[in-house]
């Protein structure tokens, strides 16, 4: 820690002057540094998370974000218990985790909604980035690949564009990735984080049972096959669950949503997105079964990607339900940096290849800020803004 302190101070000062070029220089420094310093790698996780928060703070409030900011500001109008139990569309307190998170952020940021978005994004992206870091550490993957994968997580546009739009689900997805790595690779149950996750977004309940199914640690079993087949009867199973848990609002709500053909503003998945679902699922199993067959004995890795397979099959089984398939498709993209990491490591991408990938991603990221669905008051300011300009 002491040895890393001068370097971290230098990059923090540079970040204050120019956040964009500071994180690029930090990436280059870590890529070429021969020292395998976990402290500096963690520092990169937090600094890129803060940068994404700064960029998100320039987003013009539209659609869901308008509602979220209005709900956040309500935290200043009522006491804690009244706020957390009245937050949400139904006002039944099913989002206690997210409303509690909001309330404590309000104690820090007050009515400053820009600061709220910065802090929210920082927390969510920190969990995502740290999950990649811990995943790589558990597999003893060299630092250069892990740091690159952290930057891939930070600047994949399809992850970023939902970070300041679907606030509850994005926070739940961030917690999910951290929980998966903690449980499957380090044996930590993270019960408090699991509760926070499902009380941020009820859809996250879907993943909880799979965390504790030991047969998913195996590459194939009859139980796994039956489980995958059962996904195609999810509406029947969910309707039974809605009856069994009718007295628990959060569970009843989740099961009700899964048991019905939903009609919502989300559009059906395009053929390109469906192909992406299939490819993202196939790649890790191709790696485990064909490229690196010894990894069939790595129970954490097999379990991790079995959960990805279950998620993908669930999406494909519910293409007729636009809301359900689109909603769960959002959970798919955070898996991508993990897949990138194992492939970059296996094929021994060199520094030039890793730099080229990050340059391409940054270019795509910047393009999306200007030409994507949402509007950001940023423009060329991403290259010249100081930290204070964002605030």
C-alpha positions in Angstrom: 0.0 0.0 0.0 2.8 2.5 1.0 4.7 1.7 -2.2 1.6 2.3 -4.3 0.6 5.6 -2.6 2.8 8.0 -4.6 1.5 6.5 -7.9 -2.1 6.8 -6.7 -1.6 10.4 -5.6 -0.1 11.3 -8.9 -3.0 9.8 -10.9 -5.6 11.3 -8.6 -4.0 14.8 -9.2 -4.0 14.1 -12.9 -7.6 12.9 -12.7 -8.6 16.2 -11.1 -7.0 18.1 -14.0 -8.3 15.8 -16.8 -10.2 12.6 -15.9 -10.3 11.2 -19.4 -6.6 11.3 -20.1 -5.8 10.3 -16.5 -7.6 6.9 -16.8 -6.0 6.3 -20.3 -2.5 6.9 -18.8 -3.4 4.7 -15.8 -4.3 1.9 -18.2 -1.1 2.2 -20.1 0.9 2.4 -16.9 -0.7 -0.8 -15.5 -0.4 -2.6 -18.9 3.3 -2.1 -19.1 4.2 -2.2 -15.4 6.0 -5.5 -14.5 4.8 -5.2 -10.9 1.7 -7.3 -10.2 0.2 -4.8 -7.7 -3.3 -5.7 -6.7 -3.7 -2.3 -4.9 -3.1 -0.3 -8.1 -5.4 -2.7 -10.0 -8.2 -2.0 -7.4 -7.4 1.7 -7.6 -8.1 1.4 -11.4 -11.4 -0.2 -10.6 -12.5 2.7 -8.5 -11.1 5.5 -10.7 -12.8 4.1 -13.8 -16.0 3.8 -11.8 -15.7 7.4 -10.8 -15.1 8.5 -14.4 -18.3 6.7 -15.5 -20.1 8.5 -12.8 -18.9 11.9 -14.0 -20.0 11.1 -17.6 -23.4 9.8 -16.4 -23.9 13.1 -14.5 -24.1 14.9 -17.9 -27.0 12.7 -19.1 -30.2 14.6 -19.8 -33.0 13.2 -17.7 -35.4 11.2 -19.9 -37.9 8.5 -19.4 -37.0 6.3 -16.4 -34.3 8.7 -15.2 -36.8 11.5 -14.7 -38.8 9.2 -12.4 -35.7 8.0 -10.5 -34.6 11.6 -9.8 -38.0 12.6 -8.6 -38.1 9.6 -6.3 -34.6 10.4 -5.0 -35.6 14.0 -4.2 -38.5 12.7 -2.2 -36.0 11.5 0.4 -35.6 15.1 1.5 -39.4 15.4 2.1 -40.1 12.6 4.5 -38.5 10.6 7.4 -36.6 7.4 6.6 -39.2 4.8 7.3 -41.9 6.6 5.4 -39.7 7.1 2.5 -38.4 3.6 2.1 -41.9 2.1 2.4 -43.5 4.5 0.0 -40.8 4.4 -2.8 -41.7 2.8 -6.0 -44.6 2.5 -8.5 -46.7 0.5 -6.1 -45.6 2.1 -2.9 -45.6 -1.3 -1.1 -41.9 -1.2 0.0 -40.8 -4.0 -2.3 -37.7 -1.9 -3.2 -36.5 -1.4 0.3 -32.8 -1.9 -0.7 -32.8 0.7 -3.4 -34.8 3.2 -1.4 -32.5 2.8 1.6 -29.5 3.3 -0.7 -31.2 6.5 -2.1 -31.9 7.8 1.4 -28.3 7.5 2.5 -27.0 9.0 -0.7 -29.4 11.9 -0.1 -27.7 12.5 3.3 -24.5 13.1 1.3 -25.6 14.7 -1.9 -28.8 16.5 -0.8 -30.8 18.0 -3.7 -27.7 17.8 -6.0 -28.9 15.3 -8.5 -25.7 15.4 -10.5 -23.7 14.4 -7.4 -26.3 11.7 -6.8 -25.8 10.1 -10.2 -22.0 10.3 -9.8 -22.1 8.5 -6.4 -24.7 6.0 -7.6 -22.6 5.1 -10.7 -19.4 5.0 -8.6 -20.9 2.4 -6.3 -22.5 0.3 -9.1 -19.4 0.2 -11.3 -17.1 -0.4 -8.4 -18.9 -3.7 -7.7 -18.7 -4.7 -11.4 -15.1 -3.8 -11.8 -14.0 -5.5 -8.5 -15.9 -8.6 -9.6 -13.7 -8.8 -12.7 -10.6 -8.2 -10.6 -11.4 -11.0 -8.1 -12.4 -13.3 -11.0 -9.0 -12.9 -12.6 -7.1 -13.2 -9.3 -8.9 -16.5 -8.5 -7.7 -18.0 -11.8 -4.2 -16.5 -11.5 -4.6 -14.6 -14.7 -1.7 -12.0 -15.3 -2.4 -8.4 -14.3 -2.3 -7.0 -17.9 -5.3 -9.1 -19.0 -7.3 -8.4 -15.8 -6.8 -4.7 -16.0 -7.8 -4.7 -19.6 -11.0 -6.6 -18.7 -11.8 -4.0 -16.0 -11.6 -1.3 -18.7 -13.7 -3.5 -21.0 -16.3 -3.6 -18.3 -16.1 0.1 -17.7 -16.4 1.1 -21.4 -18.6 -1.5 -23.1 -21.4 0.8 -24.4 -24.2 -1.8 -23.9 -23.4 -2.0 -20.2 -22.8 1.8 -19.8 -26.0 2.9 -21.6 -28.2 1.2 -19.0 -26.2 2.4 -16.0 -28.1 5.8 -15.7 -31.4 4.6 -17.1 -32.4 1.4 -15.4 -31.0 2.4 -12.0 -32.5 -0.3 -9.8 -31.8 -3.2 -12.2 -28.2 -1.9 -13.0 -27.4 -1.8 -9.3 -28.9 -5.3 -8.9 -26.8 -6.6 -11.8 -23.7 -5.0 -10.4 -24.3 -6.7 -7.0 -25.1 -10.0 -8.8 -21.7 -10.2 -10.6 -19.8 -9.4 -7.4 -22.0 -12.0 -5.5 -21.4 -14.7 -8.1 -17.6 -14.3 -8.0 -17.6 -14.1 -4.2 -19.7 -17.2 -3.8 -18.4 -19.4 -6.6 -14.7 -18.7 -6.5 -14.2 -17.7 -2.8 -16.9 -19.6 -1.0 -18.4 -16.4 0.5 -22.2 -16.4 0.8 -22.6 -12.6 0.9 -26.1 -12.9 2.4 -26.4 -9.2 3.1 -25.5 -8.3 -0.5 -28.0 -10.9 -1.8 -30.7 -9.3 0.2 -29.7 -5.9 -1.0 -29.7 -7.2 -4.6 -33.2 -8.7 -4.5 -34.6 -5.6 -2.7 -33.1 -3.4 -5.4 -34.9 -5.2 -8.2 -37.2 -8.2 -7.8 -36.0 -9.8 -11.0 -32.7 -10.7 -9.3 -34.5 -13.3 -7.3 -34.2 -15.5 -10.4 -30.5 -16.0 -9.7 -30.5 -16.8 -6.0 -31.5 -20.5 -6.1 -28.8 -21.2 -8.7 -26.1 -19.9 -6.3 -26.8 -22.8 -3.9 -27.4 -25.7 -6.3 -24.2 -27.9 -6.0 -24.9 -29.9 -9.1 -24.3 -26.8 -11.2 -20.6 -27.1 -10.3 -20.5 -30.1 -12.6 -20.1 -29.9 -16.4 -23.2 -32.1 -16.9 -25.7 -33.9 -14.7 -29.3 -35.2 -15.1 -30.3 -32.5 -12.5 -28.9 -29.8 -14.7 -30.7 -31.1 -17.7 -34.0 -31.3 -15.9 -33.4 -27.7 -14.6 -32.8 -26.4 -18.1 -35.9 -28.2 -19.4 -37.9 -26.8 -16.6 -37.1 -23.3 -17.7 -39.5 -23.8 -20.7 -42.3 -24.4 -18.2 -41.4 -21.3 -16.2 -44.9 -19.7 -16.4 -46.5 -22.7 -14.8 -43.8 -22.9 -12.1 -44.1 -19.1 -11.5 -47.9 -19.3 -11.2 -47.5 -22.0 -8.5 -44.9 -19.8 -6.8 -47.3 -16.8 -6.8 -49.9 -18.8 -5.0 -47.4 -20.3 -2.4 -45.9 -16.9 -1.6 -49.0 -14.7 -1.9 -48.4 -13.3 1.6 -44.9 -12.0 0.7 -45.3 -8.9 -1.6 -41.8 -9.0 -3.1 -42.0 -12.7 -4.0 -45.6 -12.6 -5.2 -44.8 -9.6 -7.4 -41.8 -11.4 -9.0 -43.7 -14.7 -9.6 -46.7 -12.8 -11.0 -44.5 -11.0 -13.5 -42.9 -14.3 -14.6 -46.2 -16.2 -14.9 -48.0 -13.8 -17.3 -47.5 -12.7 -20.9 -46.3 -9.2 -20.2 -47.0 -6.1 -22.2 -44.6 -3.2 -21.7 -42.8 -0.4 -23.5 -39.7 -2.6 -24.1 -39.3 -3.8 -27.7 -38.8 -7.5 -28.6 -35.2 -8.6 -28.9 -33.8 -8.1 -32.4 -32.2 -11.1 -34.4 -28.8 -9.5 -33.7 -29.4 -9.5 -29.9 -30.7 -13.1 -30.1 -27.5 -14.2 -31.9 -25.5 -12.3 -29.2 -27.2 -14.3 -26.5 -26.2 -17.5 -28.2 -22.6 -16.5 -28.9 -22.0 -15.2 -25.4 -23.2 -18.5 -24.0 -21.4 -20.8 -26.4 -17.9 -19.1 -26.1 -17.2 -20.0 -22.4 -18.2 -23.6 -22.9 -16.1 -23.9 -26.0 -13.2 -22.6 -23.9 -13.8 -25.1 -21.0 -14.6 -28.2 -23.1 -12.2 -27.7 -26.1 -9.5 -25.0 -25.5 -8.9 -25.6 -21.8 -10.4 -29.0 -20.8 -8.6 -29.1 -17.5 -10.9 -26.3 -16.4 -13.8 -28.8 -16.4 -12.5 -29.5 -12.8 -12.7 -25.8 -11.8 -16.1 -26.0 -10.0 -16.4 -22.2 -9.6 -15.8 -21.5 -13.3 -18.2 -24.3 -14.4 -20.9 -23.0 -11.9 -20.4 -19.4 -13.1 -21.0 -20.2 -16.7 -23.8 -22.7 -16.0 -25.7 -19.8 -14.5 -25.0 -17.8 -17.7 -26.4 -20.8 -19.7 -29.5 -20.8 -17.6 -30.0 -17.1 -18.0 -29.5 -17.3 -21.8 -31.9 -20.3 -22.1 -34.5 -18.4 -20.0 -34.2 -15.4 -22.4 -34.6 -17.6 -25.5 -37.5 -19.5 -23.9 -39.4 -16.2 -23.3 -38.9 -14.4 -26.6 -42.7 -14.2 -26.9 -42.7 -12.0 -23.8 -41.0 -8.8 -24.9 -40.6 -7.3 -21.4 -39.3 -10.5 -19.8 -36.8 -11.4 -22.4 -35.5 -7.8 -22.8 -35.4 -7.3 -19.0 -33.2 -10.4 -18.5 -31.1 -9.6 -21.6 -29.8 -6.7 -19.6 -28.3 -9.1 -17.1 -26.4 -10.8 -20.0 -24.0 -8.1 -21.0 -22.0 -7.8 -17.7 -20.8 -11.4 -18.3 -19.0 -10.3 -21.5 -15.9 -8.9 -19.8 -15.4 -12.2 -18.0 -15.5 -14.1 -21.3 -13.1 -11.6 -22.9 -10.7 -12.1 -20.0 -10.3 -15.8 -20.3 -10.0 -15.6 -24.1 -7.4 -12.8 -24.0 -5.4 -14.7 -21.5 -5.6 -18.1 -23.3 -4.6 -16.6 -26.7 -1.9 -14.5 -25.0 -3.0 -11.1 -26.5 0.0 -8.8 -26.5 0.1 -5.2 -25.2 -0.5 -3.8 -28.7 -3.6 -6.0 -29.1 -4.9 -5.1 -25.6 -4.4 -1.4 -26.3 -6.1 -1.6 -29.7 -9.1 -3.2 -28.0 -9.4 -0.5 -25.4 -9.0 2.3 -28.1 -11.7 0.7 -30.1 -14.0 0.4 -27.1 -13.3 4.0 -26.0 -14.1 5.2 -29.5 -17.4 3.3 -29.5 -18.2 4.6 -26.0 -17.6 8.2 -27.1 -19.6 7.6 -30.3 -22.6 6.3 -28.2 -22.4 9.4 -26.0 -23.1 11.5 -29.1 -25.2 9.3 -31.4 -26.8 6.8 -28.9 -30.4 6.7 -27.7 -29.8 9.1 -24.7 -28.5 12.7 -24.7 -25.4 13.7 -22.8 -24.4 17.4 -22.3 -20.8 16.5 -23.0 -19.6 16.7 -26.6 -15.9 17.3 -26.9 -15.8 18.1 -23.2 -14.9 14.5 -22.5 -11.4 15.4 -23.8 -11.0 18.7 -22.0 -13.2 18.8 -18.9 -11.6 18.9 -15.5 -13.1 17.1 -12.5 -14.7 20.4 -11.3 -16.2 21.0 -14.8 -18.4 17.9 -14.3 -19.5 19.0 -10.8 
